[in-house]
Amino acid sequence: MTQSISINRIHYPIHSLGFGARVGVWFQGCQIQCPGCISRDTWEPGTNAIELDGLTQILLPWTAAADGLTISGGEPFDQPDAVAALVKWWRTKNGGDVLLFSGYSAELLWDRYPEIVSQLDVLISEPYDAKRPQTQPLRGSDNQRMHLLTPIAAQRYANLDEAPTLDLCFDDDTVWIAGIPKPNAMAEIRRRLTAMGFAAGTSDQLLDGVRG
């Protein structure tokens, strides 16, 4: 594969963004830029580019043990060819589910990219709306919709009452948080870190989550 892809972060395992222990791939670049998004570090396009061959070599050791793949961002569908190539490759290596977060509407995605959406198991669609409540698992605001597209998705997600909301992740000398925080959670985390004597950055520096 020679397809290039802009990536913000890669991690395994992630438990807060889907069923079981998952590989998480965060795309870099987002044209939607939802107000209130806590992942503003993922907005700028064209940075952190990697060839898909290089990405798949990183992911390969995790494919046997992972329960699935979660694709987030940024906005994955701002790089549709890269999404298609990544999902196609993953399907040859892993029998779990593929879950993708997008800030675009499901109707738009089905209209423009039906060949990609049809290869997903779970699509969580619609832009993050900071004015809406957040009561649904795996959604940053309640206007977002979860689409279960395959039997494995129905089996794993149809009766999902709650999911772990945050993962504390370690990459070399960096500690970061992945997931979908409850309202005001990031302010509380910053308060506790400060009380413990740690230097806490802004919310979007502390968290790689899914909002838009």
C-alpha positions as CSV (number, residue, x, y, z in Angstrom):
1,M,0.0,0.0,0.0
2,T,1.3,3.5,-0.9
3,Q,-1.7,5.4,0.5
4,S,-0.6,8.2,2.9
5,I,-2.6,9.0,6.0
6,S,-2.4,11.7,8.6
7,I,-2.6,10.3,12.1
8,N,-2.8,12.0,15.4
9,R,-2.3,9.0,17.6
10,I,-2.4,5.1,17.7
11,H,-2.9,3.1,20.8
12,Y,-3.6,-0.5,22.1
13,P,-5.5,-1.4,24.2
14,I,-8.4,1.1,24.4
15,H,-11.5,0.1,26.4
16,S,-13.5,3.3,26.4
17,L,-14.3,3.5,22.7
18,G,-16.1,0.2,21.9
19,F,-16.4,-3.4,22.9
20,G,-13.5,-5.1,24.7
21,A,-9.8,-4.3,24.3
22,R,-9.4,-2.4,21.0
23,V,-6.9,-0.8,18.7
24,G,-7.5,2.9,18.5
25,V,-6.5,5.0,15.5
26,W,-7.1,8.8,15.6
27,F,-7.0,10.6,12.3
28,Q,-5.5,14.0,12.0
29,G,-7.5,16.8,10.4
30,C,-11.1,17.9,10.8
31,Q,-13.1,20.3,8.6
32,I,-16.2,20.2,10.9
33,Q,-14.6,21.7,14.0
34,C,-17.5,21.5,16.3
35,P,-17.8,24.3,18.9
36,G,-16.7,23.0,22.3
37,C,-14.7,20.1,20.9
38,I,-12.0,19.0,23.3
39,S,-9.8,17.4,20.6
40,R,-8.8,20.6,18.9
41,D,-5.3,19.2,18.6
42,T,-6.7,16.9,15.9
43,W,-8.1,19.7,13.7
44,E,-5.1,20.8,11.7
45,P,-4.9,18.8,8.4
46,G,-1.8,17.5,6.7
47,T,0.4,16.8,9.8
48,N,1.9,13.6,11.1
49,A,1.6,11.8,7.8
50,I,2.5,8.1,7.5
51,E,2.3,5.6,4.7
52,L,-0.3,3.0,5.3
53,D,2.3,0.3,4.9
54,G,4.1,1.8,7.9
55,L,0.8,2.1,9.9
56,T,-0.2,-1.5,9.3
57,Q,3.2,-2.7,10.5
58,I,2.6,-0.8,13.7
59,L,-0.9,-2.3,14.1
60,L,0.0,-5.9,13.0
61,P,1.3,-7.2,16.4
62,W,-2.1,-6.2,18.0
63,T,-4.5,-7.7,15.5
64,A,-4.6,-11.2,16.9
65,A,-5.5,-10.1,20.5
66,A,-7.7,-7.1,19.7
67,D,-11.5,-7.3,20.0
68,G,-11.8,-4.7,17.2
69,L,-10.7,-1.5,15.7
70,T,-11.9,2.0,16.6
71,I,-11.3,4.8,14.1
72,S,-11.7,8.4,15.4
73,G,-10.2,11.8,15.0
74,G,-10.2,14.4,13.9
75,E,-12.6,13.5,11.1
76,P,-11.8,10.2,9.4
77,F,-14.0,10.9,6.4
78,D,-11.9,13.9,5.6
79,Q,-9.5,11.1,4.4
80,P,-11.9,8.7,2.8
81,D,-9.4,6.8,0.7
82,A,-7.2,6.2,3.8
83,V,-10.2,4.9,5.8
84,A,-11.2,2.5,3.0
85,A,-7.6,1.1,2.7
86,L,-7.2,0.8,6.5
87,V,-10.5,-1.0,7.0
88,K,-9.9,-3.3,4.0
89,W,-6.5,-4.3,5.5
90,W,-7.9,-4.8,9.0
91,R,-10.6,-7.1,7.7
92,T,-7.9,-9.5,6.5
93,K,-6.2,-9.6,9.9
94,N,-9.0,-9.5,12.6
95,G,-12.5,-10.9,13.0
96,G,-13.8,-8.4,15.5
97,D,-15.8,-5.3,14.8
98,V,-14.8,-2.0,13.2
99,L,-16.3,1.1,14.9
100,L,-16.0,4.5,13.4
101,F,-16.8,8.0,14.8
102,S,-17.8,10.7,12.4
103,G,-19.1,14.2,12.8
104,Y,-20.9,14.0,9.4
105,S,-24.5,12.8,9.2
106,A,-25.2,9.2,8.4
107,E,-27.3,10.2,5.4
108,L,-24.4,12.2,3.9
109,L,-21.9,9.3,4.5
110,W,-24.2,6.7,2.9
111,D,-24.7,9.0,-0.1
112,R,-21.0,9.9,-0.6
113,Y,-19.2,6.8,0.7
114,P,-21.5,3.8,0.6
115,E,-18.7,1.4,-0.2
116,I,-16.9,2.5,3.0
117,V,-19.8,2.6,5.4
118,S,-21.0,-0.8,4.2
119,Q,-17.6,-2.2,5.5
120,L,-18.2,-0.9,9.0
121,D,-19.9,-2.7,11.9
122,V,-20.7,0.4,13.9
123,L,-21.0,4.0,12.8
124,I,-21.5,6.7,15.3
125,S,-22.5,9.8,13.4
126,E,-23.5,13.5,13.6
127,P,-21.6,16.5,14.9
128,Y,-21.0,17.1,18.6
129,D,-23.4,19.6,20.1
130,A,-22.1,21.1,23.3
131,K,-25.6,22.4,24.2
132,R,-27.1,18.9,24.2
133,P,-27.1,16.5,27.2
134,Q,-24.9,13.5,27.2
135,T,-26.6,10.4,28.5
136,Q,-25.9,7.7,25.9
137,P,-22.9,5.4,25.9
138,L,-20.2,6.1,23.2
139,R,-21.7,9.5,22.3
140,G,-20.4,12.9,23.2
141,S,-23.9,14.5,22.9
142,D,-27.3,12.9,22.6
143,N,-28.0,14.1,19.1
144,Q,-25.3,11.6,17.9
145,R,-26.5,8.3,16.5
146,M,-25.2,4.8,16.8
147,H,-25.8,2.6,13.8
148,L,-25.4,-1.1,14.2
149,L,-24.7,-2.4,10.7
150,T,-23.9,-6.1,11.1
151,P,-24.8,-9.1,13.3
152,I,-21.6,-8.8,15.4
153,A,-22.5,-5.1,16.1
154,A,-26.0,-6.0,17.2
155,Q,-24.6,-8.8,19.5
156,R,-22.0,-6.5,21.1
157,Y,-23.7,-3.1,21.2
158,A,-27.5,-3.5,21.1
159,N,-27.9,-3.8,24.8
160,L,-25.0,-1.6,25.8
161,D,-26.0,0.3,28.9
162,E,-22.7,1.8,29.8
163,A,-19.1,1.7,28.7
164,P,-15.9,2.8,30.5
165,T,-15.7,6.5,29.8
166,L,-11.9,7.1,30.0
167,D,-8.6,5.3,29.4
168,L,-5.4,6.4,31.0
169,C,-2.7,5.7,28.4
170,F,1.0,5.7,28.5
171,D,3.2,6.3,25.4
172,D,6.9,6.5,26.3
173,D,7.1,9.6,28.5
174,T,3.6,10.9,27.7
175,V,0.5,10.2,29.7
176,W,-2.8,11.0,28.1
177,I,-6.5,10.2,28.3
178,A,-8.7,8.7,25.7
179,G,-12.5,8.4,25.7
180,I,-15.7,10.4,26.1
181,P,-15.7,12.2,29.4
182,K,-18.9,13.0,31.3
183,P,-19.8,16.7,31.6
184,N,-17.2,18.7,33.7
185,A,-15.0,15.6,34.1
186,M,-12.0,17.3,32.6
187,A,-12.2,20.2,35.0
188,E,-12.3,17.7,37.9
189,I,-9.3,15.8,36.5
190,R,-7.3,19.0,36.2
191,R,-8.2,20.0,39.7
192,R,-7.1,16.7,41.1
193,L,-3.8,16.7,39.2
194,T,-3.1,20.2,40.4
195,A,-3.8,19.2,44.0
196,M,-1.4,16.3,43.6
197,G,1.4,18.6,42.4
198,F,1.2,17.8,38.7
199,A,1.3,20.4,35.9
200,A,-2.0,19.9,34.1
201,G,-2.5,21.4,30.6
202,T,-5.7,22.5,29.0
203,S,-8.6,20.1,28.6
204,D,-7.7,19.3,24.9
205,Q,-4.1,18.7,25.9
206,L,-5.2,16.2,28.6
207,L,-7.7,14.3,26.5
208,D,-7.8,12.6,23.1
209,G,-11.5,11.9,23.0
210,V,-14.4,11.9,20.6
211,R,-16.5,15.0,20.3
212,G,-16.9,16.1,16.7
